[in-house]
């Protein structure tokens, strides 16, 4: 029998959109999950099927018939993991370039999830059968820190912390150009590109997105920049930095051919040939989901970015 959920809209959700409210009423549901339930017409408000954009009224009754979880077809794979921290509640991984976080079209196996199922034999199903244990993600070719939940309680609390923006994530990026100011903020909404649906773009109808940046080092035509996410949108740093004219070196989607503007041929060649976006999740600050203890983790730059910086520093 499918799980049935019933909620009464509290005063604090008066005039809130239904899709947003669902994610707040049940922390186990992301907004994308809530949207799928709505698209499948599994949600009613006061007995009527409702649209995602419906503005709620205090006291209205929301009912959700959630489908039974599908059996997981994911299999464990013996893939080496760089474990930064582990206890019975969470796992912190330093993800290498090339490792996809969870299976999808084109990447049915060889993912972080497959590795986790081998590393944690009791992980399957936590947070959903498709992405067990996954609370947030990194792009395939972005390196660095990612936190994984090892039980349902940890998954709920971490998901809520991310939703409330109580998690701090700082990335290091090698970017084209030299920003005029040493620090700044990019506050620009993000959504799907209007004609190229595989890309994200700054669009006025998109979701609010905010990135803080701080220039760490300046070279001739290139900078090392620390970016701290205030929101966590798809490709956020990559799109925001390109939007202000400082695309991430090696980015195959948003960077273009900015390397042509570099005056030194060997530096231009190094940036042109860098095999991925030069982006690394270097620092993660969370509260432990069980104890509430503040925790900070750091991951050193991967070898490819270190070598690129050494070359830039040598001039």
C-alpha positions, -999 to +999 in steps of 0.1 A: +000+000+000+013+034-009+023+058+019-003+084+026+006+118+041-018+144+055-009+180+064-028+210+077-013+242+064+001+262+094-001+301+095+036+305+086+029+289+052+000+312+043+004+323+007+033+300+001+035+280-032+024+244-029+056+230-043+078+249-019+054+241+010+056+204+004+094+204+008+090+223+041+063+201+054+083+169+048+121+175+049+126+141+032+112+157+000+133+180-021+115+205-043+122+184-074+107+154-055+077+175-046+073+186-082+073+150-094+045+141-069+025+171-082+032+163-119+019+127-112-012+142-096-006+125-063-013+157-043-046+172-034-055+204-015-089+203+002-098+173-019-088+188-053-058+181-075-036+212-073-009+229-094+026+235-081+020+273-081-011+272-059-009+297-031-019+280+001-043+292+028-040+285+065-060+255+075-062+239+041-056+201+041-029+187+018-030+150+011-002+131-007-003+095-019+034+088-023+043+058-045+060+028-030+098+030-033+111+011-062+135-017-055+170-004-060+188-019-090+220-002-079+249-026-072+279-022-050+312-016-067+347-018-052+357+018-061+384+034-040+372+063-019+392+091-002+374+091+032+381+123+051+358+115+081+334+087+090+313+077+120+280+059+124+260+089+111+279+106+082+307+100+057+328+129+043+344+120+009+370+139-011+356+132-046+381+129-075+375+143-110+355+120-133+334+104-106+297+109-111+278+112-079+247+091-087+236+069-117+218+086-145+214+083-183+249+077-197+264+068-163+245+037-151+274+024-130+308+034-117+294+062-096+299+074-061+266+057-051+279+024-063+311+029-043+291+039-012+270+008-014+302-013-013+317+008+015+285+010+036+266-023+034+235-009+051+232+023+031+207+012+005+174+031+005+185+059+029+171+091+014+156+072-015+165+042-036+179+062-065+203+083-046+209+065-013+227+086+013+232+115-011+224+149+004+240+172-021+261+167-052+291+178-072+295+179-109+313+149-125+345+169-131+344+191-099+366+177-072+363+180-034+342+175-003+308+159-003+289+147+028+269+114+028+242+104+053+244+069+067+210+067+083+176+083+077+178+106+107+211+121+095+197+124+060+166+143+072+187+167+094+214+173+068+188+179+040+170+204+063+203+221+071+211+225+034+176+238+027+179+264+055+214+274+042+231+263+075+259+246+056+289+266+044+306+254+012+337+271-001+352+263-035+385+273-051+384+281-088+410+291-113+393+317-135+401+338-165+408+375-160+414+395-129+384+409-111+385+446-105+377+442-068+393+417-044+360+405-032+324+408-043+290+391-047+272+377-077+235+379-070+217+367-102+188+342-106+196+309-124+174+287-146+176+266-177+190+283-208+160+292-229+172+274-260+200+251-248+183+230-222+215+212-211+229+245-199+220+268-170+219+306-174+212+338-156+175+344-163+151+368-146+125+340-141+151+317-125+156+308-089+175+332-066+212+325-066+240+342-046+277+336-047+304+354-026+339+355-041+373+365-028+404+367-050+432+347-035+460+352-061+463+372-093+484+361-123+487+375-158+452+371-171+441+344-146+431+344-109+426+319-081+393+328-065+375+314-035+338+312-040+313+306-011+278+294-020+249+311-003+225+291-024+232+258-041+219+259-077+230+236-105+263+249-120+260+280-099+297+289-096+304+281-132+276+302-145+280+331-120+317+335-127+312+333-165+284+359-161+308+385-146+334+378-172+356+354-153+347+319-165+364+289-148+394+276-167+387+243-185+350+246-183+337+229-215+303+245-213+307+281-201+343+291-207+346+295-245+381+304-257+393+330-232+427+313-232+434+332-265+437+364-246+466+352-225+499+368-236+523+340-227+519+310-251+527+283-225+502+297-200+476+299-228+483+263-238+481+251-201+447+267-197+435+256-232+445+220-224+433+218-188+410+187-190+381+199-168+367+229-150+393+240-125+369+239-096+374+222-062+351+220-031+379+229-006+360+236+026+328+223+042+313+235+075+284+216+090+267+208+123+269+171+131+234+158+125+233+138+157+253+159+182+249+193+167+287+198+171+301+223+145+325+205+122+349+219+095+366+198+069+392+208+043+405+190+012+438+200-004+438+210-041+440+180-065+473+174-083+460+189-117+450+222-102+482+223-081+503+219-112+484+245-131+489+270-103+526+262-101+529+270-138+510+302-134+532+313-105+563+306-125+552+331-150 
